[in-house]
Amino acid sequence: MQLSPEAIATIRHLIHGHFGADAGIWLFGSRLVDAARGGHVDLYVEPDGVPDESLLLARQALRRDLERLLRIPVDRVVNPGCTTAFMRQT
């Protein structure tokens, strides 16, 4: 994995702050492969208790905060509670 322990801690802290302490977090994409040259971070997030009316604002704030602190582009998929085929592949 191409993320430092500090970056992982930052990601967890910010996602839990924006989407709740029990939010699910999955990293996917090129950052999972040590030999790949990932230029950004891909995250899949399942919120814990975020009201629908503030989901868009929370998504925007998460991206802003992550990119500011990690200093790399961040793509995030936020799924408010639906289990997908993507998640069943784990």
C-alpha positions, 0 to 999 in steps of 0.5 A: 500500500502506498499510504503512510501510517500518518496518511491512513490516520488522517483519512480515518480521523476525517472520515469519522469526523464527517460521517460518524465513528462507525463509518465504513472506509475502503481504499481501492485503486492504484494506492493498493498496489505497491508497484503502481504509480498512484497519483491520487487516493480512491476511497469508498465510504459508508456513512454512519448516521449522516442525515440525507440533507447534509450528505452533499456538504459532508462529501464536499468538506471531506474532499477539501479537508483530505486534499488540504492535509494529504496534499494529493487529489482524493476521489471518494464514493459515498454510499449512504447505506446500500450494500453493493456488488463492489462491497460483496467482493471483499 
